Amino acid sequence: MFNSLGTVLDPKKSKAKYPEGRVIVLDDNINTFQHVANCLLKIIPIISEQRTWDLTIKVDMTGSAEVWRGNLEQAELYHEQLISKGLTIAPIEKT
């Protein structure tokens, strides 16, 4: 007789991906380059100053830029923080 206290995981469920979200900054005529770059640098973790400028230029040139992709809860936090700084942000895109 085999007696185990271990848990058997359903392979389909164990490979399921945690929900992710994308945070996208939109171009507007309100915020300056400096303000957008400063907000990204302060709010998005481990982002370099060069990367913030690259993203800010992309927002200006193309109308939008993805500034964060990852855990949905974290995406929601960054989304709210960027909105609170006055940035124009698209609704979170769930992936």
N, C-alpha and C positions, 0 to 999 in steps of 0.2 A: 504494500500500500504506500502510495506517495502522498506525503503531506507537506505542503509548502505554504508559506505565508507571503510569498512573492506575488506581485501583481502582473497579470498578463495584459499587455496593451494591444488593442486592436490596431493592426498595422495601418489601416486606412485613417484612423483617427490620430495616431501618433505622428503621421507625416503631414497632418493638416497644418497649414500656415496660420500664424497669428495674424489678425487683421492689421493692415498697414494703411498709412495715409500719406498723402502728398500735400505739402504746403506750397502754394504758388502766390508769389507777389505779382501784382498787376501794376502797370504803368498808370500814372495819374499826373495831373498838373498842379498838385498840391505840395507834394514832398520833394525836397531837394535831394540830389545825389548823396550829399554828405549825410543827411538824415537817414536815408534808406540804408546806406552802408553801415552807419553807426548802430542802427537797430539790429541789423543782421549780426554784426560782430558781437553785440551784447547778449542777444537772445539765443542764437543758434550755437550749440556747443562745438568746440574744436574746429571752428571755421577760421581760416586765415584771413588776414586783412586783404591780401591779394584776391582771394576767392570772393570776398564781399564786394569788391570793386568789379570783378568780372560779372557777378550776378546782377549788380546794379546797372551796369552797362547793357547787359542782355535784356533786362526789364525795359530800359529806355529804347533799345533798338528793335526789339521784337514784340513788345507789349506785355510780356510776362516771363517769369523764370521760376522754376522749381527750386526752392531754397532748402527743403527738407523732405526726406522720404524715410519712413521708418515706422516704428510702433505707433499705432493709432492714438493711444492715449497721449504719447509724447507729442505727436503731430497736433492734437487738439490744444495742448498747452502752448506750443509755439504759435499756433494760429491765433489764439486769444491774446497772447502777449504782443504780437506784431500789430494786431488790430488796436490794442490799447495805446500803442505808440502812434496811431494815426495812419498806418500804412493801409493801402488798398489791397485786400487779399481776396482771392477766389475762395469759394466754398471748398472745404477739404475734399479731396478726391480719395475715395477709399479704393485700395488695391487688394 
